[in-house]
Amino acid sequence: MVHSEIIQRTLRVPLPASGSGDGAAAVRRLDAALLPLGFALTGGLRARLEALAPDAVLRTALPLLAAVRELAGAGAEHNVYFADFPENVPDTVDFWLECLVGALTDPAHRDRVDLGPGGLDLLSLPAYGRHRHTYAELAAVRDAFVAGSKDRWTLLHPGGTPEEEARLHYTDLAGSTVPLSGADRDLLGRLAAACPDHEPPAVPVRENRAVVNAARVRAGHPPLLDTVTDVLRLAQALSDGDPTLVRPARLRSFTRRERRLLLTALDGIVAADPGRLADVGRRVQGWKRLGEGLHPHEYPALAHARDVFAVARGDKRVRTLAARVETAFRAGDVPAAVDLLSAAPGTLVRSLDRIMVAGGPAATGLLVERLEAVGHRVSGRVLASAREQLANRSLPGSVRLFANESARGWTARDTRTPLPEAGTAAVTAALDALIARRLPGFDLLLVDPAVRDVAVPRSGRGTSGGLGVLPRGSVTAVEGERLRFFVHWVEGQGTTTDLDLSVMMLGEDFSPVGQVSWTNLKADGVVHSGDLVEAPAPGGATEMIDIELGALGPQVRYVVPQVLVYSGDRFTYLPEAFFGYMALDAAQRGMPFEPRAVRVRSDLEGESRVLVPLAFARGADGTWSARWLHLFLAADEQFNRVEDTGVPGALLARGVLTRRYLTVGDLVGMMVERGTRVREAGPLTEEEAEGLERGELRVGHLGTERPEGLPEGVESITLPTLASLLPDTGPEPGPVG
């Protein structure tokens, strides 16, 4: 399983450590199986495989094909309700009447039709919401897929041995400078358990560190801890709980060895810095629960550890930094508040807006000075977030966009006091300088234009794994004349889950101008594949919506898909669930689902019941682009419909589409200002290749994926490693070199 996940995340194929033969014929068969899925071997991978024995190629090919089929969503049989979709889909009311007439004229079902006082129950009609044909019957009436020049081709690269790839991927995930998604954090835990003696160089994100620490403790190694909250996170991770501390875990019964280890770590941390006790007040209930399991009273020698639980119980008082800062603000002493916050640089940067409002123009110089002095200790994601917040403070008519740890999104009118223009510019410049100082110092940077509009990643929370998935706020151009959204799911054993795929069309001012869903199967240029109300294993169910972009009315400026749980389990409890879209030319036909046309396939995860994955916008020139949202809406336990969630979804779309995000292109611009020569990705010139070979030229590549033929020695930064552009800490203050 880990083998497949490494392939899906890195597009590198682990290869056997030894063995040789003539695998050319087996590689040709592998090629033939990969091409319909939209994947291709690089020349380097092909050569490595052809040098293996045929049985070794087969052992490599089987997990590879399984991994890429899942990545593209091709592991499922996408049997839609209307076999001719998107052709010959009836009007909604006509279809319902057809189902009703069929039921009333069938003696076997006539008495089961529910015509109660609330109206007709569609689920009581045997023809509604359940397949009327098999997948083989659907395939028999479809034309062959017409290949197009814009079909997706994803390159697969050679990797090291499975053991080497596991260690490398473990190091990459552990060293991430942003919080990981739930799936990646789970993978980190399994890789840490598989590499117990491999110590990553650094684990900057605390919740990721908790996962690594749990694996280290289970393997008998000492954990990496330097704050009291690290100990609380570790206790959660050891209990298979949430290391983010968002959802309290039911702590398991710890062994005597584990209790002593956790209490000794606490004692050492507090002994070295008694000020760490101030952190306890943030999570009092968590500490009380942990104290019940650790029995600190049994360890009288660990007095500092017992102080932690005394603070949690209220038996010992510690004045926190937050309380002292609040006192300074209430007294109107902004310089004193800044002095206090300088001891916690991350909190200082998160408080910039408040300081600038409270202190006015007089606070600007002091803020810039302190940022220059302590900003190198602030994580890159916090700097990027602050920079982005300031960039959006002066936008006319903007709304405030909020998202919690679970990616639940909401908006509000921006009623904050305006910031002084000159002060905002000065503080923004100071943040830019801090960001620029920690960017890679390439002499030459080859940039794929497609990556310039990708938002700088600040967190993987709420972002699902899959194909073509980008951070919130990222923009990609839409290629093709038709979009086809799809959602596929398999319900759990003994349950029935009904997911619904819907689309809301919005006008220039983000007001609704139409929708297509199970209650309205067609609109101008938009067609639904039909409502399916159950998804039994193993086949599950698939719903699709086909959009002919050129046929949309001129009033349609935005298209916002939603995935809703109408009834049954939340996304996270489904054995399999994913959303995505295909891009097709008008002449392309074929099966409803064609892997080579898939641009995005995103796993459906999360505790919510309504997801707004992305939004599509029509530009002034008529071209379309997609922007990622990755946001959930407040939802009911059942019967969620786009008629009810459309307006909140439109507000979220407005909040994201009108927001200025800090993009990779912005970082590239900062690198240019520092002297990096930047050009579009392509082959190196002879002079550049010689400079690289002699070690005189540091060359980097920045793109959505690694291109074929990139010379050895070129550092390639792609989507999985994009966060590495902004290290967790920067250089000490001094001249920029």
C-alpha positions in Angstrom: 0.0 0.0 0.0 2.8 2.4 0.9 4.5 1.5 -2.4 1.4 2.7 -4.3 1.0 5.9 -2.3 4.6 6.8 -3.0 4.0 6.4 -6.8 0.8 8.5 -6.6 2.4 11.3 -4.6 5.8 11.5 -6.3 5.3 9.9 -9.7 8.5 8.0 -9.0 8.4 4.2 -9.5 10.4 2.1 -7.0 12.6 -0.4 -8.8 14.3 -3.6 -7.8 17.9 -3.3 -6.4 19.3 -5.9 -8.7 18.5 -8.3 -11.5 18.9 -8.1 -15.3 17.4 -9.5 -18.4 15.5 -8.5 -21.5 12.2 -6.9 -20.4 11.6 -5.0 -23.6 8.5 -7.0 -24.6 7.0 -6.7 -21.1 7.6 -3.0 -21.1 5.7 -2.6 -24.4 2.7 -4.3 -22.8 3.0 -2.0 -19.8 3.1 1.0 -22.2 -0.1 -0.3 -23.9 -1.8 -0.5 -20.5 -0.6 3.0 -19.3 -1.5 5.1 -22.4 -5.3 4.8 -22.1 -4.9 6.0 -18.5 -3.0 9.1 -19.5 0.4 8.0 -18.2 3.7 7.5 -19.9 7.1 6.2 -19.0 10.1 8.6 -19.3 13.0 7.5 -21.3 15.0 6.9 -18.2 12.4 4.7 -16.6 11.8 2.8 -19.8 15.6 2.0 -20.1 15.7 0.8 -16.5 12.7 -1.4 -16.9 13.9 -2.9 -20.2 17.1 -4.0 -18.5 15.1 -6.1 -16.0 14.0 -9.7 -16.4 10.4 -10.0 -17.7 9.1 -11.3 -14.3 10.7 -8.3 -12.5 9.0 -6.0 -15.0 5.7 -7.7 -14.1 6.3 -7.4 -10.4 6.9 -3.7 -10.9 4.0 -3.2 -13.4 1.2 -4.6 -11.3 1.4 -2.2 -8.3 2.3 0.6 -10.8 -0.9 0.1 -12.8 -3.0 -0.3 -9.7 -1.6 3.0 -8.4 -2.1 5.1 -11.5 -5.6 3.6 -12.2 -6.6 4.8 -8.7 -4.9 8.1 -9.1 -6.9 8.9 -12.3 -10.1 7.4 -10.9 -10.1 4.6 -13.4 -10.2 1.9 -10.9 -14.0 2.1 -10.8 -16.7 1.2 -13.4 -18.4 4.5 -13.9 -21.9 3.3 -14.8 -24.1 6.4 -15.0 -27.9 6.3 -14.8 -28.7 7.5 -18.3 -26.7 5.3 -20.7 -26.7 7.9 -23.5 -25.5 10.7 -21.3 -24.9 13.5 -22.2 -27.3 12.9 -25.1 -31.0 12.1 -24.7 -31.4 13.1 -21.1 -35.1 13.8 -20.5 -36.6 16.9 -18.8 -36.8 16.4 -15.1 -40.6 16.4 -14.7 -41.1 14.1 -17.8 -38.6 11.7 -16.3 -40.4 11.6 -12.9 -43.7 11.1 -14.6 -42.2 8.2 -16.6 -41.0 6.6 -13.4 -44.4 7.1 -11.7 -46.4 5.7 -14.6 -44.1 2.7 -14.8 -44.6 2.0 -11.1 -48.4 2.5 -11.2 -48.8 0.2 -14.2 -46.7 -2.6 -12.7 -48.8 -4.8 -10.4 -45.6 -5.8 -8.5 -44.9 -2.2 -7.5 -48.2 -0.4 -7.6 -48.9 -0.7 -3.9 -45.5 0.5 -2.9 -45.8 4.0 -4.4 -45.7 6.6 -1.6 -48.2 9.4 -2.5 -48.5 10.7 1.1 -49.5 14.3 2.2 -45.9 15.5 1.7 -46.0 14.6 -2.0 -44.5 11.8 -4.1 -41.5 10.0 -2.6 -39.3 9.4 -5.6 -37.4 6.6 -3.8 -40.6 4.5 -3.7 -40.5 4.3 -7.5 -38.4 1.2 -8.5 -37.0 2.9 -11.7 -35.8 6.0 -9.8 -32.2 6.3 -8.7 -31.1 2.7 -9.5 -29.2 1.5 -12.5 -31.4 0.1 -15.3 -28.5 -1.3 -17.2 -25.1 -3.0 -16.5 -21.8 -1.4 -17.2 -21.3 -3.8 -20.1 -24.6 -2.8 -21.6 -23.6 0.9 -21.2 -20.2 0.2 -22.9 -21.9 -1.6 -25.8 -23.8 1.6 -26.9 -20.8 4.0 -26.7 -18.5 5.0 -29.4 -14.7 4.6 -29.1 -12.9 7.5 -27.4 -11.6 10.1 -29.9 -8.1 11.1 -28.8 -7.3 14.8 -28.7 -4.1 16.8 -28.7 -5.1 18.2 -25.3 -5.5 14.9 -23.6 -3.5 14.6 -20.3 -0.1 12.9 -20.3 1.5 12.4 -16.9 5.1 11.3 -16.9 6.4 8.5 -14.6 10.1 8.7 -13.4 12.5 6.1 -12.2 13.0 5.8 -8.5 15.3 4.0 -6.1 14.6 0.7 -4.4 11.4 0.5 -2.4 13.4 0.9 0.8 15.2 4.0 -0.5 12.0 5.5 -1.8 10.3 4.9 1.6 13.2 6.6 3.5 13.2 9.5 1.0 9.5 10.1 1.2 9.6 9.8 5.0 12.2 12.5 5.0 10.2 14.7 2.7 6.9 14.4 4.7 8.6 14.8 8.1 10.5 17.8 6.8 7.4 19.5 5.4 7.2 23.2 6.4 3.3 23.1 6.4 0.8 20.9 8.2 0.0 17.8 6.2 -3.4 16.6 5.1 -5.0 13.8 7.1 -4.0 11.2 4.4 -0.4 12.4 4.3 -0.1 12.5 8.1 -1.4 8.9 8.1 1.2 8.0 5.5 3.9 9.7 7.5 3.0 7.6 10.5 3.3 4.4 8.5 6.6 5.4 6.9 8.0 6.4 10.4 7.0 2.9 11.6 8.7 1.3 8.6 11.9 3.4 9.0 12.4 3.2 12.8 16.1 3.8 12.7 16.1 6.6 10.1 16.1 9.9 11.8 14.8 12.9 9.6 17.0 16.0 9.7 14.2 18.2 11.0 10.5 18.0 11.8 9.4 21.7 11.9 5.6 21.3 12.1 4.5 20.3 15.6 1.7 17.9 14.7 3.9 16.1 12.2 6.5 15.8 14.9 4.0 14.1 17.2 3.4 11.5 14.5 7.1 10.9 14.2 7.6 10.9 18.0 4.9 8.2 18.4 6.7 5.9 16.0 10.0 6.6 17.8 8.6 5.8 21.2 7.1 2.6 19.9 10.5 1.6 18.4 12.2 2.4 21.7 13.9 5.7 20.7 13.6 8.9 22.6 11.1 11.5 21.3 12.0 14.9 20.0 10.3 17.4 22.4 10.9 21.0 23.4 7.5 22.4 24.5 4.9 21.1 26.9 2.4 21.0 24.1 4.7 18.6 22.2 4.1 16.1 25.1 0.3 16.5 24.9 0.4 16.0 21.1 2.6 12.9 21.6 0.1 11.4 24.1 -2.7 11.9 21.6 -0.7 10.3 18.8 0.2 7.3 21.0 -3.6 6.9 21.6 -4.2 7.0 17.8 -5.9 10.4 18.3 -5.6 13.7 16.6 -2.1 15.3 17.0 -3.5 18.6 15.8 -5.5 18.7 19.2 -8.6 19.8 17.4 -10.5 16.7 18.4 -9.7 15.4 21.9 -8.9 11.7 21.9 -9.9 9.1 24.4 -6.4 8.5 25.9 -5.5 4.9 26.2 -4.0 3.4 29.3 -0.2 4.1 29.2 2.4 1.6 30.3 4.6 2.5 33.3 7.5 3.1 30.8 5.4 5.5 28.8 4.1 7.3 31.8 7.7 7.9 33.1 8.9 8.9 29.6 6.1 11.5 29.2 6.5 12.9 32.7 10.3 13.0 32.6 10.0 14.9 29.3 7.6 17.4 30.9 9.9 17.8 33.9 12.9 18.6 31.7 11.1 21.1 29.5 9.7 23.1 32.4 13.0 22.9 34.4 14.8 24.4 31.4 12.2 27.1 30.9 9.6 27.7 33.6 7.9 30.1 31.2 6.6 27.1 29.3 4.0 26.6 32.0 2.1 29.5 30.4 1.2 27.2 27.5 -0.8 24.9 29.7 -3.7 27.4 30.0 -4.5 27.0 26.3 -5.6 23.4 26.6 -6.6 22.9 30.3 -9.1 20.1 29.6 -6.6 18.1 27.6 -4.0 18.4 30.4 -6.6 17.3 33.0 -7.4 14.2 31.0 -3.7 13.4 30.5 -3.1 13.9 34.2 -5.7 11.2 35.0 -3.8 8.8 32.8 -0.2 9.6 33.9 -0.7 9.7 37.7 1.9 12.4 38.3 1.5 12.2 42.1 3.3 8.8 41.9 6.5 10.6 40.9 7.4 13.1 43.7 10.9 13.6 42.2 9.4 15.1 39.0 8.2 18.4 40.7 8.3 20.4 37.5 6.1 17.9 35.7 3.6 18.0 38.6 3.5 21.8 38.2 2.0 21.4 34.7 -1.0 19.6 36.1 -1.3 22.0 39.1 -1.6 24.8 36.6 -4.3 22.8 34.7 -6.3 22.3 37.9 -6.0 25.9 38.9 -3.9 25.2 42.0 -1.0 27.2 40.6 -1.4 30.4 38.6 0.9 31.5 35.8 0.4 34.8 34.1 0.5 34.1 30.3 2.1 36.2 27.6 -1.4 36.7 26.1 -2.6 38.2 29.4 0.3 40.6 29.6 -0.1 41.7 26.0 -3.9 42.2 26.5 -3.1 44.4 29.5 -0.8 46.6 27.4 -3.3 47.0 24.7 -6.1 47.9 27.1 -3.7 50.6 28.6 -3.1 52.0 25.1 0.6 51.1 25.4 1.2 49.7 21.9 5.0 49.9 22.2 4.9 47.8 25.4 2.6 45.2 23.6 5.1 45.0 20.7 8.0 44.6 23.1 6.2 41.6 24.8 5.2 40.1 21.4 8.7 40.2 20.2 9.5 37.3 22.5 7.0 35.3 20.5 7.7 36.4 16.9 5.0 34.2 15.3 2.3 35.8 17.5 3.8 39.2 16.7 3.3 38.6 13.0 -0.2 37.2 13.6 -1.0 40.5 15.5 0.2 42.9 12.8 -3.3 44.1 11.9 -4.3 44.8 15.5 -1.0 46.6 16.2 -1.4 48.8 13.1 -5.0 49.7 14.0 -4.2 50.4 17.7 -0.9 52.2 17.1 -1.6 54.1 13.9 1.2 55.5 11.8 3.4 55.8 14.9 3.6 52.0 15.2 4.9 51.5 11.7 8.6 52.2 12.4 8.6 50.1 15.5 7.0 47.2 13.7 9.4 47.3 10.8 12.3 47.4 13.2 11.1 44.4 15.2 10.3 42.4 12.1 13.8 42.9 10.9 15.2 41.8 14.3 13.0 38.7 15.0 11.2 37.8 11.8 13.8 35.2 10.8 12.4 33.0 13.6 8.8 33.1 12.1 7.7 30.1 10.0 7.4 30.8 6.3 3.7 29.9 6.2 2.9 32.6 8.9 4.9 35.2 6.9 3.0 34.2 3.7 -0.3 34.4 5.5 0.4 37.8 7.0 1.6 39.1 3.6 -1.6 37.9 2.0 -3.9 39.4 4.7 -2.3 42.8 4.3 -2.6 42.6 0.5 -6.4 42.1 0.9 -7.1 44.8 3.5 -7.6 47.6 1.0 -9.6 45.8 -1.7 -12.9 47.6 -2.3 -16.0 45.5 -1.5 -14.1 42.6 -0.3 -15.5 40.1 2.2 -13.6 38.3 5.0 -13.0 34.6 4.3 -12.6 32.3 7.2 -11.7 28.6 7.3 -11.2 26.5 10.5 -8.9 23.5 11.1 -11.4 21.2 9.4 -11.7 23.5 6.3 -15.2 24.6 7.3 -15.6 27.9 5.5 -17.7 31.0 6.0 -17.6 34.7 5.1 -18.4 38.0 6.7 -18.5 41.7 5.8 -15.2 43.4 6.4 -16.0 46.1 9.0 -12.5 46.5 10.3 -10.9 50.0 10.7 -8.9 50.8 7.5 -5.1 50.6 7.8 -2.9 53.6 7.0 -1.7 53.2 3.4 1.9 54.2 4.0 2.2 52.0 7.1 0.7 49.0 5.2 3.2 49.5 2.4 6.2 49.7 4.8 5.1 46.6 6.8 4.4 44.7 3.6 7.9 45.5 2.3 9.4 44.2 5.6 7.5 40.9 5.2 8.6 40.7 1.5 12.2 41.1 2.6 11.9 38.3 5.2 10.3 36.0 2.6 12.9 36.9 0.0 15.8 36.2 2.3 14.8 32.5 2.7 14.0 31.7 -0.9 16.5 29.4 -2.7 19.5 31.2 -4.2 19.5 29.8 -7.7 21.7 31.4 -10.4 19.2 30.2 -13.1 15.6 29.1 -12.5 13.6 27.3 -15.2 9.9 28.0 -14.6 6.9 26.1 -16.0 4.3 28.9 -16.7 1.5 26.7 -15.3 3.0 26.9 -11.8 3.1 30.7 -11.6 -0.6 30.9 -10.6 -0.4 28.2 -7.9 -1.0 29.7 -4.4 1.9 29.3 -2.0 0.9 26.4 0.2 0.4 27.2 3.9 -1.3 24.0 5.0 -2.4 20.6 3.8 -5.3 20.5 6.1 -8.6 20.3 4.2 -6.6 19.4 1.0 -7.2 16.0 -0.3 -4.9 13.7 -2.2 -5.3 12.9 -5.8 -4.4 14.0 -9.3 -3.9 17.7 -10.2 -4.9 18.9 -6.7 -3.6 22.4 -5.8 -3.6 24.6 -2.7 -6.6 26.8 -2.0 -6.5 29.9 -4.2 -4.5 28.3 -7.0 -5.7 29.1 -10.6 -5.4 26.8 -13.6 -6.5 27.5 -17.2 -9.3 25.3 -18.6 -8.4 23.6 -21.8 -11.2 22.2 -23.8 -14.7 23.2 -24.9 -16.5 20.9 -22.4 -16.2 20.3 -18.7 -17.5 17.1 -17.2 -17.6 16.9 -13.4 -17.9 13.5 -11.7 -18.3 12.1 -8.2 -17.9 8.5 -7.4 -18.5 6.8 -4.1 -18.9 3.4 -2.5 -21.1 3.2 0.7 -20.1 1.3 3.8 -21.4 -2.2 4.5 -24.8 -2.2 6.0 -25.5 1.5 5.2 -27.0 3.4 2.3 -25.4 6.7 1.3 -26.7 9.1 -1.3 -24.3 11.7 -2.6 -25.5 14.3 -5.0 -23.4 16.2 -7.6 -24.8 19.7 -8.3 -23.7 22.9 -10.1 -24.6 26.5 -9.3 -24.3 29.1 -12.1 -23.6 32.6 -10.9 -23.7 36.0 -12.6 -21.3 39.0 -12.6 -22.2 39.9 -9.0 -22.2 36.3 -7.8 -25.9 36.1 -7.7 -27.5 32.7 -8.7 -28.7 32.5 -12.3 -29.4 28.8 -12.4 -28.6 25.3 -11.1 -28.4 21.7 -12.3 -28.9 18.9 -9.9 -31.2 15.9 -9.4 -34.1 18.3 -9.1 -33.2 20.0 -12.4 -31.5 17.7 -14.9 -30.9 20.2 -17.7 -30.2 23.9 -18.4 -28.7 25.6 -21.4 -25.4 23.8 -22.1 -25.5 21.8 -18.8 -26.7 18.2 -18.4 -26.9 15.8 -15.4 -26.2 12.1 -15.8 -29.1 11.1 -13.5 -29.6 10.7 -9.8 -28.3 7.5 -8.1 -29.4 7.0 -4.5 -27.3 4.1 -3.4 -23.8 2.9 -4.0 -23.3 -0.7 -2.9 -19.9 -2.3 -3.0 -18.0 -3.2 -5.1 -19.2 -1.1 -8.0 -20.5 2.0 -6.1 -22.1 4.8 -8.0 -21.1 7.7 -10.2 -22.9 11.0 -11.1 -21.7 13.4 -13.7 -22.5 16.9 -15.0 -21.5 17.8 -18.5 -21.1 21.5 -19.4 -20.7 22.8 -22.9 -18.9 26.1 -22.1 -19.8 27.8 -25.4 -23.5 27.1 -24.8 -23.7 28.8 -21.5 -25.7 32.0 -21.5 -23.9 35.3 -21.4 -25.3 36.0 -17.9 -23.2 33.0 -16.5 -19.9 34.3 -15.2 -19.1 31.6 -12.7 -19.8 27.9 -12.4 -19.5 26.4 -8.9 -19.9 22.6 -8.4 -20.9 21.1 -5.1 -20.9 17.6 -3.7 -23.6 17.0 -1.1 -24.5 14.2 1.3 -28.2 13.9 0.9 -28.4 11.0 3.3 -26.1 8.5 4.9 -22.4 8.7 5.9 -20.2 11.7 5.9 -17.4 11.7 3.3 -14.7 10.5 5.7 -16.6 7.3 6.6 -17.1 6.1 3.0 -14.7 3.3 1.9 -14.1 5.2 -1.4 -15.2 8.6 -2.6 -13.7 11.1 -5.0 -14.6 14.2 -7.1 -13.0 15.5 -10.3 -13.4 16.9 -13.7 -12.5 16.1 -17.3 -11.8 18.6 -20.1 -13.0 17.5 -23.5 -13.2 19.0 -27.0 -16.6 19.3 -28.6 -15.9 16.4 -31.0 -14.6 14.0 -28.4 -16.9 11.1 -27.6 -16.4 7.8 -25.8 -17.4 6.4 -22.4 -18.8 8.8 -19.8 -15.5 8.5 -17.9 -12.3 8.7 -20.0 -9.1 8.7 -17.9 -7.0 10.6 -20.4 -9.4 13.5 -20.2 -9.2 13.7 -16.4 -7.6 16.9 -15.2 -8.4 16.6 -11.5 -9.3 13.7 -9.2 -9.6 14.6 -5.6 -10.4 12.3 -2.7 -13.5 13.2 -0.7 -12.5 13.5 3.0 -13.8 15.4 6.0 -16.5 15.3 8.6 -18.8 17.7 6.8 -21.6 16.9 4.3 -21.3 19.7 1.7 -18.1 20.3 -0.2 -17.3 23.2 -2.6 -14.1 21.9 -4.2 -13.4 24.7 -6.8 -15.0 27.4 -8.9 -14.8 28.2 -12.6 -14.7 31.7 -13.9 -15.2 33.2 -17.4 -12.7 35.9 -18.2 -13.4 39.0 -20.2 -11.9 37.3 -23.3 -14.3 34.3 -22.9 -11.6 31.9 -21.7 -12.3 29.9 -18.5 -10.1 29.2 -15.5 -10.5 27.1 -12.3 -9.7 28.3 -8.8 -9.4 25.9 -5.9 -11.6 26.4 -2.8 -11.2 23.1 -0.7 -14.0 24.4 1.6 -16.9 22.8 3.4 -20.3 24.4 4.2 -22.4 24.1 7.2 -24.9 21.3 6.5 -27.9 19.5 7.8 -27.7 15.8 8.9 -29.7 14.9 5.8 -31.6 16.2 2.8 -28.9 18.7 1.7 -29.8 20.3 -1.6 -28.1 22.9 -3.8 -31.3 25.0 -3.5 -30.3 25.5 0.2 -26.5 25.6 0.0 -26.1 27.5 -3.3 -26.1 31.0 -1.7 -23.5 30.1 1.0 -21.5 28.4 -1.7 -21.6 31.5 -3.9 -20.4 33.6 -1.0 -17.4 31.3 -0.5 -16.7 31.4 -4.2 -16.8 35.2 -4.1 -14.5 35.2 -1.1 -11.9 33.1 -2.9 -12.2 34.5 -6.4 -11.9 38.1 -5.3 -9.0 37.5 -3.0 -5.4 38.2 -3.8 -3.4 35.1 -3.0 0.4 35.0 -2.6 1.4 32.9 -5.6 4.5 31.0 -6.7 4.8 33.8 -9.4 5.1 36.3 -6.6 8.0 34.4 -5.1 9.7 34.1 -8.5 9.5 37.8 -8.8 11.2 38.2 -5.5 13.9 35.8 -6.6 14.4 37.9 -9.8 14.9 41.0 -7.6 17.6 39.1 -5.7 19.5 38.5 -8.9 18.2 35.1 -10.0 17.9 34.7 -13.8 14.5 33.3 -14.7 13.3 31.9 -18.0 10.6 29.5 -19.2 11.4 25.8 -18.6 13.2 24.2 -21.5 16.6 22.6 -22.5 19.7 24.1 -21.1 22.0 26.0 -23.5 25.5 24.6 -24.1 26.9 27.3 -21.9 24.4 26.7 -19.1 25.0 22.9 -19.2 28.8 23.5 -18.9 28.3 25.9 -16.0 26.1 23.3 -14.3 28.6 20.5 -14.9 31.5 22.6 -13.5 29.5 23.5 -10.4 29.6 27.2 -11.3 25.9 27.5 -11.9 23.2 26.5 -9.5 20.2 25.6 -11.6 16.7 25.1 -10.4 13.4 23.9 -12.0 10.0 25.0 -10.8 6.9 23.3 -12.2 3.8 21.2 -11.5 5.8 18.1 -12.3 9.3 17.1 -13.3 9.9 17.2 -17.0 11.6 14.5 -18.9 15.3 15.0 -19.7 16.1 17.4 -16.8 19.9 17.2 -16.4 21.4 15.7 -13.2 22.3 18.4 -10.7 19.2 20.5 -11.5 17.1 20.9 -8.3 13.5 20.3 -9.3 10.7 21.7 -7.1 7.3 20.3 -8.0 3.8 20.3 -6.4 4.6 17.7 -3.7 7.6 19.7 -2.5 6.4 23.3 -3.3 6.3 24.2 0.4 10.1 23.8 0.5 10.4 27.1 -1.3 9.7 28.8 2.1 11.8 27.1 4.8 10.5 27.2 8.4 13.1 29.6 9.5 15.3 32.2 7.7 18.8 33.5 8.0 19.9 35.8 10.8 19.5 39.5 10.2 22.2 40.9 8.1 23.1 41.9 4.5 21.2 39.9 1.8 23.7 38.0 -0.2 
